[in-house]
């Protein structure tokens, strides 16, 4: 009989959001007449903008004609999209990239999970805590995380982020090989300054570490002093890989498109001490395991960089951030401690009286018919918090705040 990869058996039986779905479904069965408002899973609700829809229709029509039909596309992505990415997302910030450093994907989640394949299984990793679960789970699958004991993995350095330090992670006092950073942060909705980010880049250079930087929510940044890319920091090209997504930027959760930047200067070492560039290794991995993002999705992504596309996407982002600002203000009126919601579509809320996260989740579900995400699902330091998303309809967000106020007796 074939042997299973036993590292998969170390994972929890269910993914966080699968557990939430089960509990919500059980509630709906018991209360069929009660409408549930979900502010938990971060899926978007607004339709694709007109510029994107127009581009997709045109691309579909092209696929119906012999002369313009396209089959397999380039694994790195079509030049038209990679050039648009460089011109619009990086050059305005003084960042110069080569097109072959841009790898178009089917959403950031895939690459953030797969990128660890190109690094040795016995590297150790460091994560901010709380953290997006995929970062750790994908390392567990390859055997890099060690043993799960007392709520933590033995080969993972946890960098707690809480109220006491304004959710700023502290630099480790020892060497870490692979460091995961996500800003604007999911789940806390907090951001990192250039000064703090520069400390991480300097640490990585000194320790020959690699930073895996998830910038999926950078489009929501409004503060001009907050970096949109780690490459705004001098030296970052030598130590960082950056991930971007159109899912929350342009509502592509159902379209699937994003991109990863792997600079040519970025290197790792062999056991013999030889330095090896990671860009061609990632390219080799993609050519072997990935056939490229669909032509239609890439044309849709290209459209968000047109003048009308930029305006329309910005309007959608503003729509969600209006929700975030409203929810933040209303929750604060109720006496709750709220973080995020200013440069990110997530709000990180302290539970009253240190109520455990899952307990508060169930109390809110049964008391207000509102779904949140238990903070402990994002790591040990998430205990005592919940995450709310601003991706709902205006009316639903307003009604949810009214329900929560009534439930809390305020």
C-alpha positions, -999 to +999 in steps of 0.1 A: +000+000+000+012+035-008+023+056+022+005+089+030+023+122+036+019+121+073+026+158+077-010+163+065-022+143+094-007+169+118-031+196+105-064+203+124-093+184+110-110+215+096-099+248+081-111+278+102-137+290+078-151+255+073-157+253+110-175+286+109-196+275+080-207+243+099-217+263+129-236+289+109-254+262+089-265+245+122-279+278+134-298+283+101-314+249+103-325+256+139-337+291+130-349+289+094-368+322+095-339+343+109-318+361+083-281+359+091-257+387+083-222+376+077-193+399+086-170+369+090-155+355+058-139+382+038-157+377+005-167+408-016-203+417-024-200+444-050-201+434-087-172+437-111-168+472-124-179+481-159-144+484-173-136+449-162-169+434-176-163+451-209-128+437-211-140+402-203-168+403-229-142+414-255-119+386-245-146+360-247-155+372-282-118+368-292-119+332-280-148+326-304-127+336-335-101+314-351-077+344-357-079+356-321-083+324-302-057+316-275-048+283-259-021+278-234-007+311-223+028+320-209+032+306-174+046+339-161+016+358-176+009+378-207+032+407-214+002+431-216-007+425-179+029+423-166+038+456-182+006+472-168+015+460-134+050+475-135+038+508-150+009+513-126+017+495-093+055+501-090+069+529-112+048+556-096+065+546-063+100+547-077+103+509-080+118+495-112+111+459-121+119+437-150+089+420-166+105+386-158+103+394-121+065+394-123+046+361-122+008+363-128-012+338-108-048+327-100-049+346-067-024+353-039-035+324-018-020+298-043+014+314-044+017+322-007+010+285-001+033+272-028+063+295-025+077+275+004+084+246-021+115+263-034+131+265+000+145+236+020+121+217+043+144+223+074+144+261+073+126+275+103+099+301+099+087+332+117+052+346+117+033+375+132+007+362+156-022+364+148-017+354+112-035+342+081-037+304+085-024+294+050+011+306+059+016+280+087-006+252+073+014+251+040+046+247+059+031+220+081+023+201+049+059+199+039+072+191+074+088+224+082+066+234+112+077+207+136+054+194+163+022+210+175+023+214+213+003+237+236-012+256+207+020+263+189+043+246+164+078+238+176+098+250+146+078+283+143+089+316+158+057+334+169+059+372+170+029+383+192+010+414+181-013+428+207-026+461+222+004+465+244+027+472+214+000+486+191+002+454+171+037+460+159+057+427+158+090+427+176+122+417+157+133+382+168+164+379+190+176+350+170+180+341+133+149+331+114+152+317+079+117+326+065+096+355+077+059+360+068+046+396+070+012+407+058+004+445+056-022+459+057-026+430+081-052+402+079-067+397+104-060+428+126-064+455+099-033+473+112-005+487+090+033+490+093+053+522+089+084+526+066+106+529+097+093+496+111+095+478+078+130+490+073+140+472+105+127+440+090+146+444+058+178+452+077+173+422+099+168+400+068+199+414+052+220+408+083+207+373+089+204+362+052+167+356+058+139+358+033+108+379+038+075+366+023+055+398+021+018+396+015+005+430+002-029+418-009-047+447+007-024+476-002-050+493-024-069+501+008-041+522+023-050+559+025-022+572+048+005+586+025+032+576+050+024+539+049+043+518+023+023+499-004+052+476-013+082+463+007+104+473-023+099+509-013+126+500+013+162+501+001+177+466-001+144+447+000+149+433-035+177+412-021+156+396+006+119+397-002+092+381-023+060+401-026+024+388-032-005+408-047-041+400-053-070+414-073-095+396-052-102+425-027-088+452-049-112+447-078-136+420-066-119+391-083-127+365-057-146+346-083-124+356-113-091+345-098-060+366-107-031+381-088+007+382-091+039+376-073+072+395-075+104+375-073+134+398-078+164+386-097+187+397-069+170+374-044+192+344-035+194+315-012+222+291-004+229+254-010+243+232+018+277+237+002+273+275+006+267+283-031+244+312-037+215+304-060+190+329-076+154+321-067+138+338-097+146+310-122+138+283-097+103+297-091+099+301-129+109+264-133+084+254-106+056+274-123+064+260-157+061+225-143+031+228-120+011+258-134-004+264-169-010+300-164-039+322-155-067+323-180-065+349-208-100+362-199-090+368-163-058+386-174-076+409-198-100+416-169-071+425-146-055+447-173-087+467-175-084+479-139-054+499-149-072+519-175-083+555-165-120+544-162-110+511-145-089+530-119-118+553-111-144+525-109-122+503-087-115+532-064-152+538-060-157+502-049-128+504-025-143+536-011-177+518-007-161+491+015-141+516+035-173+536+042-185+504+058-153+500+078-154+536+091-191+533+100-187+500+118-156+512+136-174+543+149-205+524+159-186+497+177-166+523+196-199+539+207-208+506+222-176+508+243-157+481+224-120+484+217-116+484+179-085+483+157-080+484+120-107+497+096-087+528+086-062+515+060-077+481+057-112+464+052-108+445+085-117+454+120-101+436+150-124+438+180-115+430+216-142+408+232-158+423+264-146+408+297-120+387+279-147+364+266-130+335+246-132+341+209-153+310+200-177+316+229-182+353+217-187+340+181-215+318+192-231+344+215-231+369+187-245+344+163-274+333+186-279+367+201-277+389+171-277+366+141-244+382+130-213+361+119-178+372+129-145+353+128-130+341+161-096+356+166-080+325+181-085+309+147-056+331+135-032+320+162-027+320+200-025+358+203-059+361+185-076+348+216-100+374+231-106+391+197-129+387+168-125+398+132-152+417+113-150+424+075-163+455+057-172+437+025-209+437+030-237+458+017-242+492+034-276+482+046-264+449+060-236+466+079-260+491+093-284+465+104-257+443+119-245+472+140-281+478+152-285+441+161-252+440+180-262+472+199-296+457+208-279+424+218-254+441+240-282+461+256-268+495+245 
